Amino acid sequence: MARRHRKARTAALLAGIAALAPACSAPGPAVDPERNLAGAPVGPEGSTPEDAARFEAALQAVLAALESDDTEVARLMLRRILAQRPTGDALALAERLVQVVDGRAVMDAVRFELVVDQDPARRHRSRLRLVIETDLRAPARLELAPLVVTRTLSTLDPLGAERWRTDTFLWEPGATLELPAAGATREHVVHTAELPRGELLAVRERWSVAGRSGFVHFEGARLPARAFELEARDKEWLASFLDRGPLDPSVFAAFVDDPANATLDDATYTARLLERTLRVPLDRRSELLDLVAERAPRLDDRQLARLFPALRWLAASTDERDLDQWRLVLATQLGASASAP
């Protein structure tokens, strides 16, 4: 009975390791003892139930540390476990956890960046690039399933109407990525895509890349690499007639505050409002939401409703909010701004 319980606990530990790094659920090559934790002395082959039970709580603690992303804590605990010369199942489990820790150390030294710019070969196409830099002392290679790439495209016309489209595809070359040593850079063109044309004020692209767990090959070791997800900064493409230089958010505020604009018809008001919204640089757009939030309590329903096209674009939201919902959103925004340091 005790042996059956011990097997069940070992299976549970294996399941925990597999959840952390599925690629590590099957034994791999030994880890280089001069470079990582496996250099600690180990005992002879075979183990007793007492030996396995002696390390069970410690191995569970290592799993808990890894699940909490306390990788260095897990590393220290593994050093202590290996220094006590575990054998059999306890040693095998510890060695798999060593691989997880070493794989994380390698991947923590890797920096991925997604960059969206214009395709130099075609004016009306955008380009997504993956730029890779590391702090590694030697090159490495990442072995994954094909990366999942998602592109969400939003368009805005002069009447304030928005349309959204999301496309997802696999990037096959991303299944094998060369990781440079420190000081070097690797760059990959992931995708180029046609930009919508027509009577549009703006086009917004939002890209993301997701990688499932796999392996990283580094200095002769094949280590587990956990899943990751990357997001590019939003890229906004404006109509050429809006390319007349950036505006300060105060210009937007002055337009909203000007009582003379109340006499404008809705189409004219929306076109002028959106021009003053879109010409504010992206890194200052959040100030526009703050400006509207400050004014919302004294705006009547019609005044607030006329701001909806700008609010939807600023919030990057596909939700069809009504007046009460927008007032709640703006009140929350105002509270958050007031409490910010």
Secondary structure, 3 states (H helix, E strand, C coil): CHHHHHHHHHHHHHHHHHHHCHHHCCCCCCCCCCCCHHHCCCCCCCCCHHHHHHHHHHHHHHHHHHHCCCHHHHHHHHHHHHHCCCCHHHHHHHHHHHHHHHHHHHHHCEEEEEEEEECCCCCCEEEEEEEEEECCCCCEEEECCCEEEEEEEEEECCCCCEEEEEEEEEEHHHHEEEECCCCCCEEEEEEEEECCCCCCCEEEEEEEEEECCEEEEECCEEEEECCEEEECCCEEEECHHHCCCCCCHHHHHHHHHCHHHHHCCHHHHHHHHHHHHHCCCHHHHHHHHHHHHHHHHHCCHHHHHCCHHHHHHHHCCCCCCCHHHHHHHHHHHHHHHHHCC
